[in-house]
Amino acid sequence: MENFKFKKEFGQNFIFDGNLLSAIVSDAGITSDDEVLEIGAGAGTLTKKLCEKAKKVVSYEIDKNLTEHLYEIQKQNQNLQVEMKDALKENIDEIEKHFSGNYKIVANLPYYITSPMIFKFLEQTQRVSSMTVMVQKEVAERFSAKENSKEYGIATIMINYHADVEYLRTVGRQMFTPPPNVDSALIKITPANKEKANNDEIFALMVKTAFSSRRKTLSNNLSKLGISKSDVDNAIGDFGKPPTTRAEQLSIHEFILLSNKLQKFVKI
């Protein structure tokens, strides 16, 4: 890897510290019974650690310059299958052909594909048992935030609508090569059978609109959907919230109740 040139367009930041790599595999709970999807094999350092523990590892990598290097690692690990493809663009069915049953995802994701990649697997399949991913620290804080905090917002609600999120560890920028401009964090996302709204599309639209102006009240923001302020105030009053309530003061459960109560007023 001495002559390898990092590609800025792929957001590549690789980890070479053995202790951190082992910690990631441990945090992901990888055992000899597990089949693992690695997204973003990169230099293959995490790939090799995963192969030491897992029954099978399927690693996707978009950068064709890494093909020879990763195929060499594949030769050395009989339980590894390298796919030089873009996992974000690949059809879920094609990805899942490589696995006999449920599988775990472990990934050091480029920051710019974090949310699209996570939601691709949360929304399109039931076969992922967990996702242990390295993300920007700020994103990890938003995903794991609680109501009444400045980090709590659309991303918090939508990911926790599908899964449980655990903030595992902070990883300083100096642990990466080349170092990014911000710190990272390792999170574990476990899909769960969560309470759902009557209409997922209306729920998502209502959450997005509710946070469109954080300083405004819920009733002011939701009026953009054609819902009268009095109808919003009556709906939140049913679960003990005053008319001055703002979006960050509602739990996910309360947003579900609100969506169900007001869905008849929303046109999509």
N, C-alpha and C positions, 0 to 999 in steps of 0.2 A: 504493500500500500504506500510505499515511500514516494512514488511518482504520481499518486492519484491527485487529481484536481477536483476540489469540491465545487459542486454546481449550485450557484446561488438560486437559480430558478426552481430547484427542487427543495429549497429550504433545508439543506442537509446539515445536520449537527450530530456528529457521531460520538458515542461513548466508548472509551477504551479502559476505564477503571474497572478492574476485575471484581473488586468488592461491591461496587455499585451494581454491576451487571448481575452478580449472584443475588444481591438483595432484591432486584426487580423480579427475578425468577421465583425467589422465595415468596415475595409479596403476592405474586400471581397465583400462588398455591399449586404450582405445576408438579404433577406426580407421574409415575411411570404408566399410569392408566390414561393419561390425557393426550388428546390430539390438539395441536396448537396452530392457530393461524397467526403468523407474524406479518405485520404490515409495515413495509419499509425496512428491508433487511440491511440496507446500507453497507457498512464495512463487514458485516457478518459477525461482529463481536457478541452481540446478544443472541444471534442465531445459534452460535456454537454452545453457549450456556444453556439455551433451551433444549438443544439436542442431547445434552448430558442428562436431562431429567425427564423429558417427555417421551411418550410412546411414538409420536409422529409430529413432525414440524413441517408446515407448508409456509414458505416465506415468499412474499411478493415484493418485488423491487422494480421501480419505474426506470431507473438510470441504466441504460444499456452499457455504459462504460464499465459497470461493475459485473457484467456477465461472466467474464473469464474468472474473476476472483471468487464469485459466489459459486460457480460451478465446481471450482476446486474444493471449496468447503463441502459441497454436496458429495463429492467423491469420497471425502473422509468421514462422512456421516450417513450411514445407511438409512437412518430414519428421517432424513431431510429431503424435501422436494422444493426446488427453487423454481419460481414462476416469474419471469422477467416481463411483468405486465403491471398495468395501473389498476390497483385494487378498487379504486374509487369508481372507475369506469366499467370494471368487470361485472357481469351479471352475477347476482347472488347464487343462482342455481349452478353456474359454472364453478364458482369458488367452492361450493359445498359438495361438489362431486368428489372432491379430494378427501372427504371425511366420512367415516362409517356411521357416526352418530353426532351427538352434541360435541362442541369444541370450545376452547377458550381462545380469546384474542389477546395477544401481547404486542404492543407497538410503541415505538418512539416516533410519534407522528410529527411531520412538518406542521408548523403552527397554522398555516393557511388552509389545511384540509381537516383540521381537528373536528369541528362540528359536523361538516358534511359526512365524514367517514363514520363517526359515532352514530349519527342518526340513521345512516344507511342500514346499519346492522340492527339498531333498535327497532326500526319500523318495518323492515323487510323480511325478517326471519325470526323464528322461535328457537333456533338451534344453538344460539350462543349462550353459554352458561355464565361467562364473565368476560369483561374487557379490562385489562390492566394497561393503562396508557400513560405515556409521558406527554404532558401538555404544558402550555404556558401557565405560570403560577397564577396569574390573574384569572385565567379561564377556570382553573381548578377551584379557585375561591368562589367564583360565580356559580359553578356547578354544585358546590357543596354548601352554599349559603343558606341562612335561615331568614324567615320573614323579619321585617323591621330592621334590615341591614342595608347598607348602600350597595352591597354586592348582589343582593337578591333581585332577580328580574326575570325577563322572558326565558333566558337560557336555563336558569335554575328550575323554573316551573316545568318547562318542556322536557328536560332530561329526567327530572324526578317523577314526571307523569308516567314514564316507562320503566324506571329502574331506581335502585338504591345506589347512592354515590358515596364513596368513602375516600377522604383525603388521606393518602398514605404517608407521603414524605415530600419535603421540599428538596429540590436538587439545584444547587448553585450553578450559575452560567459557566463557571470555570471547569466544570466537570465534562464539558463538551468540546469537541474539536470540529470546526472552529467554534469559539464561544459565541453564543447568541447575545443579543443586547439586553435580554431579560432573564430572570431566573425561571426555572421550570418546577413542576410538581408531578408526582406520580399519583394517579387516582385509580380506584377500582370501581367499575360500573357493573352492577349485577342486575340483569333484567328480572323484573318481578311482576307478579299478577296484581297490578295496582287498581285502585278505584278509578273508573273512567266516567267521563261525561256522556250524555246521551248522543252527542254529535261531536266527534273529534275535531272536525273542521271549524265548527262554530267556536268550540273551546279555544283552539289555537288563535283564531282571529280575535276573540275577546281578550285573551291574555296580551297579545301584541298591541291591541288598541289601548288597553288599560294602562300600559307602561309608555305610551307614546309621548306623554309629557309628565315626567315624574312629579313635578311640583303641583300638578292639578289633581283635583279629586277624581275618584272613580266615575262619578256621575258626569263630570265635565268631559272626561276622555271618552267614555262610552256613548256620549251623545253623538259622536262622530259616526256611529253605526246606525243612527236614527232612533236610538232608545231614549225616551224622555228621562230627564233627571229624577222625576218623581218615581218612575218605575224602578230605576236603579236604587234609589234611596229606600224604597219599600222592600226591595229584594234583600239588600244587605241588612236592613233593619230586622228581618226575620231571623238572622243569626247574630243579632246583638251588636251590629256595627253602626256607628253614627254617620250622618250625611257627609261629614268632613273626611271620611276614610279615603286614603290613597292606596294605590295598587300594592305597594310593598307591605301593607298592613294586612293583606289577606293571605291565608294559608292556601296550599294547593287544594285541599278539601273544600275550602270556602269558594275558591274560583270555580270548582266543579259545580257546587250548589248554585252559584250565580249564573253560570252558563246554562244550566238546566232550567232555571227560572225565567231567563230572558231570551232563550233560543227562539221563541215565537216572534220576537221583534226583529231578528237579524235576517237579512237577505244575503244569500251567498250564490 
